[in-house]
Amino acid sequence: GGYSAHVVVDDRYVLNIPEGLNPAAAAPLLCAGITTYSPLRHWNAGPGKRVGVVGLGGLGHMAVKIANAMGATVVMITTSPGKAEDAKKLGAHEVIVSRDAEQMNKAAASLDLIIDAVAADHDINAYLALLKRDGALVQVGAPEKPLSVHAFSLIPGRKTFAGSMIGGIPET
């Protein structure tokens, strides 16, 4: 527990935090960091790819930073116009306010990959419309209620709707 002087663990499940790195600063990398890095890596985020991130909370924050570090063009998608400046400071190149129908229509079929970090009920079909042909939307946020996906949000354009929970120890 928290008052222990020693802990016995299987070394296959232990990660070394480099000396000089504040453990409090490293902690988000071991949760939100790997949760968003894993699908970004799996779906080949990087130079020449346009990656959307839905939701600028803990997971979204890390997804923006990591996708940017991987060399992707990062598009933050938010319901809150006030988050645009923060998103750009974290590395987003563009911001779409999802409540603005004109912005959403203009961005249709423009993204290769979307990391959806929203843990609340939302219309997933609106975001699927932003994907290019063969694009993927990966759900990492965990809404309480099931999301309703319309077949014709996926079928035209051969789009993928997937989920990802967390990466394993080797990937971390």
LINFENSUL-V366264 format. One record per pair of residues at least 12 apart in sequence whose ideal C-beta (glycine too) atoms are under 10 Angstrom apart, sorted by sequence separation. I is the first residue (numbers start at 1). J is the second residue. D is the distance in Angstrom with one decimal. If there is no record, write none. Layout:
BEGIN
i: (I & I)
j: (J & J)
d: (D & D)
END
This chain:
BEGIN
i: (17 & 51 & 53 & 64 & 75 & 76 & 83 & 84 & 116 & 127 & 137 & 149 & 17 & 40 & 51 & 53 & 63 & 74 & 84 & 94 & 114 & 124 & 15 & 53 & 74 & 76 & 78 & 81 & 83 & 96 & 114 & 147 & 15 & 51 & 52 & 53 & 76 & 77 & 80 & 82 & 96 & 124 & 51 & 60 & 74 & 76 & 81 & 94 & 111 & 114 & 137 & 36 & 50 & 51 & 60 & 74 & 75 & 76 & 77 & 78 & 80 & 114 & 137 & 45 & 49 & 60 & 74 & 75 & 76 & 77 & 78 & 79 & 80 & 81 & 111 & 113 & 15 & 51 & 53 & 72 & 73 & 74 & 75 & 76 & 77 & 78 & 79 & 80 & 81 & 110 & 111 & 112 & 113 & 122 & 124 & 52 & 56 & 73 & 74 & 75 & 76 & 77 & 78 & 79 & 98 & 107 & 109 & 110 & 111 & 112 & 119 & 45 & 46 & 49 & 51 & 52 & 53 & 54 & 55 & 56 & 72 & 73 & 74 & 75 & 76 & 77 & 78 & 79 & 108 & 109 & 110 & 111 & 112 & 114 & 115 & 116 & 117 & 118 & 119 & 120 & 122 & 128 & 142 & 36 & 40 & 45 & 49 & 50 & 51 & 52 & 53 & 54 & 55 & 56 & 64 & 68 & 69 & 104 & 107 & 108 & 109 & 110 & 112 & 113 & 114 & 115 & 116 & 117 & 118 & 119 & 120 & 121 & 125 & 128 & 131 & 135 & 137 & 138 & 139 & 140 & 141 & 35 & 36 & 40 & 45 & 46 & 47 & 48 & 49 & 50 & 51 & 52 & 53 & 54 & 55 & 56 & 60 & 64 & 68 & 104 & 107 & 108 & 109 & 112 & 113 & 114 & 115 & 116 & 117 & 118 & 119 & 120 & 121 & 124 & 125 & 131 & 133 & 134 & 135 & 136 & 137 & 138 & 139 & 140 & 142 & 35 & 36 & 39 & 45 & 46 & 47 & 48 & 49 & 50 & 51 & 52 & 53 & 54 & 55 & 56 & 64 & 67 & 68 & 98 & 105 & 108 & 109 & 111 & 112 & 113 & 114 & 115 & 116 & 117 & 118 & 119 & 120 & 121 & 123 & 124 & 125 & 128 & 129 & 133 & 134 & 135 & 136 & 137 & 138 & 139 & 140 & 32 & 33 & 36 & 37 & 41 & 45 & 46 & 47 & 48 & 49 & 50 & 51 & 52 & 53 & 54 & 55 & 61 & 64 & 65 & 66 & 67 & 68 & 98 & 101 & 104 & 110 & 111 & 113 & 114 & 115 & 116 & 117 & 118 & 119 & 120 & 121 & 122 & 123 & 124 & 125 & 128 & 132 & 133 & 134 & 135 & 136 & 137 & 138 & 139 & 140 & 32 & 33 & 36 & 37 & 40 & 44 & 45 & 46 & 47 & 57 & 61 & 64 & 65 & 67 & 77 & 104 & 109 & 111 & 115 & 121 & 123 & 124 & 127 & 128 & 131 & 133 & 134 & 136 & 137 & 138 & 139 & 140 & 31 & 32 & 35 & 36 & 40 & 45 & 56 & 60 & 63 & 64 & 65 & 77 & 99 & 116 & 121 & 123 & 125 & 126 & 131 & 132 & 31 & 32 & 33 & 34 & 35 & 36 & 37 & 38 & 44 & 45 & 55 & 56 & 62 & 63 & 64 & 98 & 125 & 129 & 131 & 32 & 33 & 36 & 37 & 40 & 41 & 45 & 61 & 63 & 64 & 98 & 118 & 124 & 125 & 128 & 130 & 131 & 28 & 32 & 33 & 36 & 37 & 40 & 56 & 60 & 61 & 77 & 123 & 129 & 131 & 28 & 31 & 32 & 36 & 56 & 96 & 116 & 128 & 33 & 34 & 37 & 40 & 60 & 75 & 98 & 128 & 28 & 29 & 32 & 33 & 37 & 128 & 28 & 32 & 53 & 56 & 77 & 96 & 127 & 75 & 29 & 56 & 75 & 125 & 28 & 29 & 53 & 73 & 77 & 124 & 53 & 73 & 77 & 53 & 56 & 73 & 75 & 77 & 79 & 52 & 72 & 77 & 78 & 51 & 72 & 74 & 77 & 79 & 51 & 52 & 54 & 50 & 55 & 79 & 50 & 52 & 54 & 114 & 116 & 67 & 109 & 113 & 114 & 116 & 67 & 109 & 66 & 77 & 115 & 77 & 109 & 63 & 64 & 63 & 62 & 63 & 64 & 77 & 63 & 52 & 60 & 62 & 75 & 59 & 60 & 61 & 50 & 59 & 60 & 52 & 53 & 59 & 60 & 52 & 58 & 59 & 50 & 51 & 52 & 53 & 54 & 55 & 57 & 59 & 50 & 51 & 52 & 53 & 54 & 55 & 56 & 57 & 58 & 49 & 50 & 51 & 52 & 53 & 54 & 55 & 56 & 57 & 49 & 50 & 51 & 52 & 53 & 54 & 55 & 57 & 48 & 49 & 50 & 51 & 52 & 53 & 54 & 55 & 55 & 46 & 45 & 55 & 44 & 45 & 54 & 43 & 44 & 43 & 45 & 54 & 42 & 43 & 43 & 54 & 40 & 54 & 39 & 39 & 40 & 52 & 63 & 39 & 54 & 39 & 63 & 52 & 62 & 36 & 52 & 35 & 50 & 60 & 36 & 50 & 59 & 60 & 35 & 50 & 59 & 49 & 52 & 54 & 58 & 59 & 57 & 32 & 50 & 52 & 54 & 55 & 49 & 54 & 55 & 53 & 54 & 43 & 44 & 43 & 42 & 43 & 43 & 42 & 39 & 40 & 39 & 38 & 39 & 40 & 39 & 36 & 38 & 36 & 35 & 35 & 32 & 43 & 43 & 42 & 43 & 42 & 39 & 39 & 40 & 39 & 42 & 38 & 39 & 41 & 37 & 38 & 36 & 38 & 39 & 35 & 37 & 38 & 42 & 35 & 36 & 37 & 38 & 41 & 34 & 35 & 36 & 34 & 35 & 33 & 34 & 38 & 32 & 33 & 34 & 37 & 38 & 31 & 34 & 37 & 30 & 34 & 34 & 33 & 30 & 29 & 15 & 14 & 13 & 12 & 15 & 12)
j: (29 & 63 & 65 & 76 & 87 & 88 & 95 & 96 & 128 & 139 & 149 & 161 & 30 & 53 & 64 & 66 & 76 & 87 & 97 & 107 & 127 & 137 & 29 & 67 & 88 & 90 & 92 & 95 & 97 & 110 & 128 & 161 & 30 & 66 & 67 & 68 & 91 & 92 & 95 & 97 & 111 & 139 & 67 & 76 & 90 & 92 & 97 & 110 & 127 & 130 & 153 & 53 & 67 & 68 & 77 & 91 & 92 & 93 & 94 & 95 & 97 & 131 & 154 & 63 & 67 & 78 & 92 & 93 & 94 & 95 & 96 & 97 & 98 & 99 & 129 & 131 & 34 & 70 & 72 & 91 & 92 & 93 & 94 & 95 & 96 & 97 & 98 & 99 & 100 & 129 & 130 & 131 & 132 & 141 & 143 & 72 & 76 & 93 & 94 & 95 & 96 & 97 & 98 & 99 & 118 & 127 & 129 & 130 & 131 & 132 & 139 & 66 & 67 & 70 & 72 & 73 & 74 & 75 & 76 & 77 & 93 & 94 & 95 & 96 & 97 & 98 & 99 & 100 & 129 & 130 & 131 & 132 & 133 & 135 & 136 & 137 & 138 & 139 & 140 & 141 & 143 & 149 & 163 & 58 & 62 & 67 & 71 & 72 & 73 & 74 & 75 & 76 & 77 & 78 & 86 & 90 & 91 & 126 & 129 & 130 & 131 & 132 & 134 & 135 & 136 & 137 & 138 & 139 & 140 & 141 & 142 & 143 & 147 & 150 & 153 & 157 & 159 & 160 & 161 & 162 & 163 & 58 & 59 & 63 & 68 & 69 & 70 & 71 & 72 & 73 & 74 & 75 & 76 & 77 & 78 & 79 & 83 & 87 & 91 & 127 & 130 & 131 & 132 & 135 & 136 & 137 & 138 & 139 & 140 & 141 & 142 & 143 & 144 & 147 & 148 & 154 & 156 & 157 & 158 & 159 & 160 & 161 & 162 & 163 & 165 & 59 & 60 & 63 & 69 & 70 & 71 & 72 & 73 & 74 & 75 & 76 & 77 & 78 & 79 & 80 & 88 & 91 & 92 & 122 & 129 & 132 & 133 & 135 & 136 & 137 & 138 & 139 & 140 & 141 & 142 & 143 & 144 & 145 & 147 & 148 & 149 & 152 & 153 & 157 & 158 & 159 & 160 & 161 & 162 & 163 & 164 & 57 & 58 & 61 & 62 & 66 & 70 & 71 & 72 & 73 & 74 & 75 & 76 & 77 & 78 & 79 & 80 & 86 & 89 & 90 & 91 & 92 & 93 & 123 & 126 & 129 & 135 & 136 & 138 & 139 & 140 & 141 & 142 & 143 & 144 & 145 & 146 & 147 & 148 & 149 & 150 & 153 & 157 & 158 & 159 & 160 & 161 & 162 & 163 & 164 & 165 & 58 & 59 & 62 & 63 & 66 & 70 & 71 & 72 & 73 & 83 & 87 & 90 & 91 & 93 & 103 & 130 & 135 & 137 & 141 & 147 & 149 & 150 & 153 & 154 & 157 & 159 & 160 & 162 & 163 & 164 & 165 & 166 & 58 & 59 & 62 & 63 & 67 & 72 & 83 & 87 & 90 & 91 & 92 & 104 & 126 & 143 & 148 & 150 & 152 & 153 & 158 & 159 & 59 & 60 & 61 & 62 & 63 & 64 & 65 & 66 & 72 & 73 & 83 & 84 & 90 & 91 & 92 & 126 & 153 & 157 & 159 & 61 & 62 & 65 & 66 & 69 & 70 & 74 & 90 & 92 & 93 & 127 & 147 & 153 & 154 & 157 & 159 & 160 & 58 & 62 & 63 & 66 & 67 & 70 & 86 & 90 & 91 & 107 & 153 & 159 & 161 & 59 & 62 & 63 & 67 & 87 & 127 & 147 & 159 & 65 & 66 & 69 & 72 & 92 & 107 & 130 & 160 & 61 & 62 & 65 & 66 & 70 & 161 & 62 & 66 & 87 & 90 & 111 & 130 & 161 & 110 & 65 & 92 & 111 & 161 & 65 & 66 & 90 & 110 & 114 & 161 & 91 & 111 & 115 & 92 & 95 & 112 & 114 & 116 & 118 & 92 & 112 & 117 & 118 & 92 & 113 & 115 & 118 & 120 & 93 & 94 & 96 & 93 & 98 & 122 & 94 & 96 & 98 & 159 & 161 & 113 & 156 & 160 & 161 & 163 & 115 & 157 & 115 & 126 & 164 & 127 & 159 & 114 & 115 & 115 & 115 & 116 & 117 & 130 & 117 & 107 & 115 & 117 & 130 & 115 & 116 & 117 & 107 & 116 & 117 & 110 & 111 & 117 & 118 & 111 & 117 & 118 & 110 & 111 & 112 & 113 & 114 & 115 & 117 & 119 & 111 & 112 & 113 & 114 & 115 & 116 & 117 & 118 & 119 & 111 & 112 & 113 & 114 & 115 & 116 & 117 & 118 & 119 & 112 & 113 & 114 & 115 & 116 & 117 & 118 & 120 & 112 & 113 & 114 & 115 & 116 & 117 & 118 & 119 & 120 & 112 & 112 & 122 & 112 & 113 & 122 & 112 & 113 & 113 & 115 & 124 & 113 & 114 & 115 & 126 & 113 & 127 & 113 & 114 & 115 & 127 & 138 & 115 & 130 & 116 & 140 & 130 & 140 & 115 & 131 & 115 & 130 & 140 & 117 & 131 & 140 & 141 & 117 & 132 & 141 & 132 & 135 & 137 & 141 & 142 & 141 & 117 & 135 & 137 & 139 & 140 & 135 & 140 & 141 & 140 & 141 & 135 & 136 & 136 & 136 & 137 & 138 & 138 & 136 & 138 & 138 & 138 & 139 & 140 & 140 & 138 & 140 & 140 & 140 & 141 & 140 & 160 & 162 & 162 & 164 & 164 & 162 & 163 & 164 & 164 & 167 & 164 & 165 & 167 & 164 & 165 & 164 & 166 & 167 & 164 & 166 & 167 & 171 & 165 & 166 & 167 & 168 & 171 & 165 & 166 & 167 & 166 & 167 & 166 & 167 & 171 & 166 & 167 & 168 & 171 & 172 & 166 & 169 & 172 & 166 & 171 & 172 & 172 & 172 & 172 & 169 & 169 & 169 & 169 & 172 & 170)
d: (9.2 & 7.9 & 9.7 & 6.1 & 9.2 & 7.8 & 7.7 & 9.4 & 9.8 & 9.8 & 9.4 & 5.8 & 8.5 & 9.7 & 8.9 & 9.6 & 9.3 & 8.3 & 7.6 & 8.4 & 5.7 & 7.2 & 9.4 & 6.7 & 9.5 & 8.1 & 9.4 & 8.2 & 9.1 & 9.3 & 8.1 & 8.7 & 6.6 & 9.5 & 9.1 & 9.8 & 9.1 & 9.5 & 10.0 & 9.8 & 9.5 & 7.8 & 4.4 & 7.6 & 8.6 & 3.9 & 5.0 & 9.5 & 8.8 & 6.5 & 9.3 & 8.3 & 9.7 & 8.7 & 9.1 & 5.8 & 6.7 & 8.7 & 9.4 & 6.7 & 7.7 & 6.5 & 9.2 & 9.3 & 8.4 & 8.3 & 4.7 & 6.8 & 7.2 & 7.8 & 7.5 & 7.1 & 9.4 & 8.3 & 9.9 & 8.0 & 9.7 & 8.2 & 10.0 & 9.6 & 9.3 & 5.4 & 4.6 & 4.7 & 4.8 & 6.4 & 5.4 & 8.7 & 8.2 & 9.9 & 4.9 & 7.6 & 9.3 & 9.0 & 9.2 & 9.9 & 6.2 & 5.1 & 7.6 & 7.3 & 7.2 & 8.2 & 6.6 & 5.4 & 10.0 & 10.0 & 7.5 & 6.2 & 5.6 & 5.7 & 9.8 & 8.0 & 8.7 & 8.4 & 4.3 & 9.8 & 6.5 & 9.7 & 9.0 & 9.1 & 8.9 & 7.5 & 9.7 & 6.2 & 9.6 & 5.4 & 8.9 & 9.7 & 5.4 & 7.2 & 8.4 & 6.4 & 9.7 & 7.4 & 9.6 & 5.9 & 9.7 & 8.5 & 9.1 & 7.8 & 7.1 & 7.4 & 8.9 & 9.5 & 9.8 & 5.2 & 8.2 & 7.0 & 7.0 & 7.9 & 7.2 & 8.4 & 7.8 & 5.6 & 9.3 & 7.5 & 7.4 & 6.5 & 8.6 & 6.3 & 6.9 & 6.7 & 8.2 & 6.4 & 7.4 & 8.2 & 6.8 & 8.7 & 9.2 & 4.1 & 9.9 & 5.5 & 8.9 & 8.2 & 9.1 & 7.1 & 7.2 & 8.3 & 7.3 & 9.9 & 9.9 & 9.2 & 5.8 & 7.0 & 9.6 & 9.9 & 8.2 & 8.2 & 4.7 & 4.8 & 5.5 & 4.6 & 5.5 & 4.7 & 7.1 & 9.8 & 9.2 & 6.2 & 3.1 & 8.9 & 5.3 & 9.0 & 5.4 & 5.4 & 5.5 & 4.3 & 5.6 & 5.0 & 5.5 & 4.5 & 5.4 & 5.8 & 7.3 & 4.6 & 7.6 & 9.2 & 8.7 & 7.3 & 8.7 & 7.1 & 7.2 & 8.2 & 7.1 & 7.5 & 8.7 & 6.1 & 8.1 & 8.7 & 9.7 & 4.9 & 4.1 & 8.2 & 7.1 & 8.2 & 7.0 & 7.7 & 6.6 & 7.7 & 8.6 & 7.7 & 9.3 & 7.5 & 7.4 & 8.5 & 8.7 & 9.6 & 7.5 & 6.1 & 7.8 & 7.7 & 7.0 & 8.6 & 6.7 & 4.6 & 9.4 & 5.7 & 7.8 & 5.1 & 8.3 & 7.3 & 6.7 & 9.6 & 6.8 & 4.6 & 5.4 & 5.5 & 4.0 & 5.3 & 5.0 & 4.7 & 5.6 & 8.7 & 9.8 & 9.0 & 7.8 & 9.0 & 4.9 & 4.8 & 7.2 & 8.4 & 9.6 & 6.2 & 10.0 & 5.2 & 8.8 & 9.3 & 9.8 & 8.5 & 9.5 & 5.5 & 8.7 & 8.8 & 7.8 & 8.9 & 9.5 & 7.3 & 9.3 & 9.5 & 7.1 & 9.3 & 6.0 & 6.0 & 9.8 & 6.9 & 7.8 & 8.9 & 9.1 & 7.4 & 8.1 & 5.7 & 5.2 & 4.1 & 7.2 & 6.1 & 7.4 & 7.3 & 7.6 & 7.3 & 6.7 & 7.6 & 7.6 & 4.7 & 9.3 & 4.8 & 8.5 & 5.8 & 9.1 & 8.1 & 5.8 & 8.8 & 9.9 & 8.9 & 4.5 & 5.4 & 9.9 & 9.3 & 7.3 & 8.2 & 8.7 & 9.1 & 7.6 & 10.0 & 8.9 & 9.0 & 6.6 & 6.6 & 7.8 & 7.8 & 5.9 & 9.7 & 5.2 & 9.8 & 8.9 & 7.9 & 4.9 & 7.6 & 4.0 & 5.6 & 4.6 & 4.8 & 8.5 & 9.4 & 5.3 & 9.5 & 8.6 & 10.0 & 9.4 & 9.6 & 9.8 & 8.8 & 8.8 & 9.7 & 8.6 & 8.8 & 8.7 & 9.8 & 8.9 & 8.7 & 8.8 & 10.0 & 10.0 & 9.4 & 9.9 & 9.4 & 9.3 & 9.0 & 9.8 & 5.3 & 6.6 & 4.3 & 9.3 & 5.0 & 7.1 & 5.0 & 8.8 & 5.2 & 9.6 & 7.9 & 9.0 & 6.1 & 9.9 & 9.8 & 7.7 & 9.5 & 7.5 & 9.2 & 8.7 & 10.0 & 8.4 & 6.9 & 4.2 & 9.3 & 5.7 & 9.2 & 6.2 & 6.5 & 8.9 & 9.8 & 8.2 & 9.7 & 9.3 & 9.4 & 9.7 & 8.7 & 8.1 & 8.0 & 5.6 & 9.9 & 9.1 & 5.9 & 8.6 & 9.6 & 9.5 & 7.8 & 9.8 & 7.3 & 9.3 & 9.5 & 8.1 & 7.6 & 9.9 & 6.9 & 8.6 & 6.7 & 6.3 & 9.5 & 8.1 & 7.8 & 8.8 & 7.9 & 9.5 & 7.7 & 10.0 & 8.6 & 6.3 & 9.8 & 9.8 & 9.3 & 9.4 & 9.9 & 7.5 & 7.2 & 9.8 & 9.3 & 9.8 & 7.3 & 9.3 & 9.2 & 8.7 & 8.7 & 9.0 & 9.6 & 8.2 & 10.0 & 9.7 & 9.7 & 7.9 & 9.8 & 9.4 & 9.9 & 9.7 & 9.2 & 9.4 & 8.9 & 9.8 & 8.4 & 8.8 & 7.7 & 7.6 & 9.9 & 9.3 & 8.3 & 9.9 & 9.5 & 9.7 & 9.4 & 7.4 & 7.2 & 9.2 & 9.3 & 8.5 & 6.9 & 9.9 & 9.7 & 8.9 & 4.5 & 9.4 & 9.3 & 9.5 & 7.4 & 6.1 & 8.2 & 7.6 & 8.5 & 8.3 & 7.8 & 8.9 & 8.5 & 9.5 & 9.1 & 4.0 & 8.4 & 9.9 & 3.6 & 8.0 & 4.4 & 7.9 & 8.8 & 6.2 & 6.9 & 8.7 & 9.5 & 6.2 & 8.8 & 6.2 & 8.2 & 4.9 & 6.7 & 7.1 & 7.4 & 7.1 & 6.9 & 8.0 & 8.0 & 9.7 & 8.8 & 5.3 & 4.9 & 4.1 & 5.1 & 4.4 & 4.0 & 9.9 & 7.6 & 4.6 & 7.8 & 7.3 & 7.3 & 8.2 & 6.2 & 4.1 & 9.9 & 8.5 & 6.4 & 9.5 & 6.9 & 8.5 & 6.6 & 5.5 & 7.8 & 8.6 & 10.0 & 8.0 & 8.6 & 8.5 & 5.9 & 7.9 & 7.8 & 8.1 & 4.8 & 8.6 & 9.2 & 9.6 & 9.6 & 8.9 & 9.6 & 7.5 & 5.8 & 7.9 & 9.9 & 6.8 & 7.4 & 9.6 & 6.2 & 9.2 & 10.0 & 7.6 & 6.0 & 9.7 & 5.9 & 8.3 & 9.4 & 9.4 & 8.9 & 7.3 & 9.9 & 5.5 & 8.2 & 8.7 & 7.9 & 6.1 & 9.9 & 9.2 & 8.4 & 9.7 & 9.8 & 7.9 & 8.4 & 9.1 & 8.3 & 9.3 & 9.2 & 9.9 & 9.6 & 6.2 & 9.8 & 8.0 & 9.0 & 9.9 & 5.3 & 9.1 & 9.9 & 6.7 & 8.1 & 8.3 & 8.6 & 4.2 & 9.2 & 9.2 & 10.0 & 6.6 & 9.1 & 8.7 & 6.2 & 5.5 & 9.6 & 8.8 & 8.6 & 8.4 & 8.8 & 9.2 & 7.2 & 7.5 & 8.7 & 9.3 & 4.1 & 9.0 & 5.6 & 9.6 & 8.0 & 9.9 & 8.4 & 8.5 & 6.8 & 8.8 & 7.2 & 9.7 & 3.6 & 9.2 & 7.0 & 9.7 & 6.4 & 8.3 & 7.2 & 10.0 & 4.9 & 9.3 & 5.7 & 7.3 & 9.9 & 4.2 & 5.8 & 9.6 & 9.1 & 8.6 & 7.4 & 8.6 & 7.6 & 9.5 & 8.3 & 9.4 & 6.7 & 4.7 & 8.3 & 6.8 & 8.4 & 7.2 & 8.6 & 6.3 & 6.7 & 6.2 & 10.0)
END
